[in-house]
């Protein structure tokens, strides 16, 4: 009789310890971590990275993260997500995943560079954005990768409420944290060649549409239950301040000015410019598909 009670008590204790262990693991993974979204400086500077570009459901990006990590286990991982999976079918979503080879122009490990290229990774550089929407989330366990998804509704809410022109969405895995970053300037320079046009003028046009004075937005935060390869000079020179009018106001102001009469040569230049601009209109749709701002609520 006593041995039966002892056996039952042991089972209850072990089961209780198991439940406590599971709960502790979930808490440690960050399920109830407080998330604070803010506008400020980026978590990374100018970088050069190895990546693979894919079109398909985001749920399949894990295999690319694992592949990149297996080649350079000591390197920071990065993911760039270009389309909103709530507005675009999963099979049409675009993303790039890889490893950061160099930050702020530091020397790249040539042996690692060759390994990534041999594995089919491409090499590209991102500039340093002056202002970004950013937050972070713990990166401690496998569950942390799943729980990080709760951050995106907070980011989207923050961006929409302030009518910000922010895209694409970046994840940087650094020092036990997943750093989220959404550029507010030079957005076009954060599109890898497989997605964006080679001409940089699209980036400059988007920068002119940045939609709030982000220099004063540092205090605006939202709390909730929480190388060698260098950038082209043209990209470095294309930095535009993001503290300008919202898209709707800037367009309205532009339309209020009457164009001066043009000479024959100027008219011909205008027609050529219009033809050139039409090539880039097809890109504006995918860029709008994530935030849904700048056009309609």
Residue pairs with C-beta under 8 A, 6 or more apart in sequence:
25 141
25 143
26 143
28 140
28 141
29 138
29 140
29 141
29 142
29 143
29 144
29 147
30 137
30 138
30 140
30 143
30 144
30 147
30 148
31 143
31 147
32 225
32 226
33 137
33 138
33 147
33 226
34 223
34 224
34 225
34 226
35 135
35 137
35 150
35 151
35 154
35 223
35 224
35 225
35 226
36 135
36 221
36 222
36 223
36 226
37 133
37 134
37 135
37 154
37 155
37 158
37 221
37 222
38 133
38 134
38 135
38 218
38 220
38 221
38 222
39 131
39 132
39 133
39 134
39 162
39 164
39 184
39 214
39 217
39 218
39 220
40 131
40 132
40 134
40 218
41 130
41 131
41 132
41 134
42 128
42 129
42 132
42 134
42 181
42 183
43 134
43 136
43 172
43 174
43 179
43 181
44 76
44 100
44 103
44 128
44 172
44 174
44 179
44 181
45 103
45 104
45 128
46 103
46 104
46 105
46 125
46 126
46 127
46 128
46 231
47 78
47 100
47 101
47 102
47 103
47 104
47 125
47 126
48 100
48 101
48 102
48 108
48 123
48 124
48 125
48 227
48 228
48 229
48 230
49 78
49 98
49 99
49 100
49 101
49 123
49 124
49 125
49 126
50 68
50 71
50 72
50 98
50 99
50 101
50 113
50 116
50 117
50 121
50 122
50 123
51 68
51 78
51 80
51 96
51 97
51 98
51 99
51 121
51 122
51 123
51 124
51 192
52 64
52 67
52 68
52 96
52 97
52 98
52 120
52 121
52 122
53 94
53 95
53 96
53 122
53 192
53 194
53 195
54 60
54 61
54 64
54 94
54 95
54 96
54 97
55 91
55 92
55 93
55 94
56 90
56 91
56 93
57 85
57 90
57 91
57 93
58 81
58 85
58 90
58 93
58 95
59 90
61 79
61 95
61 97
62 145
64 97
64 98
65 77
65 79
65 97
67 119
68 75
68 77
68 97
68 98
68 99
68 116
68 121
69 75
69 77
69 99
71 99
71 112
71 115
71 116
71 119
71 121
72 99
72 101
72 109
72 112
72 115
72 116
75 99
75 100
75 101
75 112
76 99
76 100
76 103
76 172
76 173
76 174
77 97
77 98
77 99
77 100
77 172
77 173
78 97
78 98
78 99
78 100
78 170
78 171
78 172
78 173
79 95
79 96
79 97
79 170
79 171
80 95
80 96
80 97
80 168
80 169
80 170
80 171
80 190
80 192
81 93
81 94
81 95
81 168
81 169
81 170
81 171
81 290
82 93
82 94
82 95
82 96
82 167
82 168
82 191
82 195
82 286
82 287
82 290
83 92
83 93
83 94
83 95
83 286
83 289
83 290
84 289
84 290
84 291
84 292
85 93
87 289
87 290
87 292
88 289
94 195
94 286
96 192
96 194
96 195
98 116
98 121
99 116
100 172
101 108
101 109
101 112
101 113
101 116
101 123
101 227
101 229
102 108
102 227
102 228
102 229
105 227
105 230
106 227
107 227
107 228
108 227
108 228
108 229
110 228
113 123
113 228
116 123
117 123
122 192
122 193
122 194
123 229
124 192
124 193
125 229
125 230
125 231
126 189
126 190
127 186
127 189
127 231
127 235
127 236
127 239
129 181
129 183
129 184
129 185
129 186
129 190
130 184
130 185
130 186
130 239
130 241
130 242
131 183
131 184
131 185
131 214
131 215
131 217
131 242
132 166
132 181
132 182
132 183
132 184
133 155
133 158
133 159
133 164
133 166
133 181
133 182
133 184
134 179
134 180
134 181
134 182
135 151
135 154
135 155
135 179
135 180
136 177
136 178
136 179
136 180
137 144
137 147
137 148
137 151
137 177
137 178
137 180
138 144
138 176
138 177
138 178
139 145
139 148
139 173
139 176
139 177
139 178
140 176
144 178
145 178
148 171
148 178
151 178
151 180
152 169
154 222
154 224
155 169
155 180
155 182
156 290
156 291
157 222
158 164
158 222
159 166
159 182
159 291
159 293
160 291
160 292
160 293
160 297
162 211
162 212
162 217
162 220
163 211
163 212
163 246
163 247
163 293
163 294
164 184
164 210
164 211
164 212
164 214
164 291
164 293
165 184
165 187
165 206
165 209
165 210
165 211
165 247
165 291
165 293
165 294
166 182
166 183
166 184
166 187
166 291
167 182
167 183
167 187
167 287
167 290
167 291
168 182
168 183
168 187
168 190
168 191
168 287
168 290
169 180
169 181
169 182
169 290
170 180
170 181
170 182
170 183
170 190
171 178
171 179
171 180
171 181
172 178
172 179
172 181
173 179
183 190
184 210
184 214
184 242
185 207
185 210
185 239
185 240
185 241
185 242
186 203
186 207
186 235
186 238
186 239
186 240
187 203
187 206
187 207
187 287
188 196
188 200
188 202
188 203
188 204
188 206
188 207
189 200
189 203
189 235
189 238
195 286
196 202
196 283
197 279
197 280
197 283
199 280
200 234
200 235
200 238
201 276
201 280
202 280
202 283
203 235
203 238
204 238
204 240
205 280
206 287
207 238
207 239
207 240
207 242
208 240
208 244
208 250
209 244
209 247
209 250
209 294
210 240
210 242
210 243
210 244
211 244
211 245
211 246
211 247
211 293
211 294
212 243
212 246
213 243
213 244
214 242
214 243
215 243
216 243
244 250
245 253
247 293
247 294
247 295
248 294
262 270
288 294
288 295
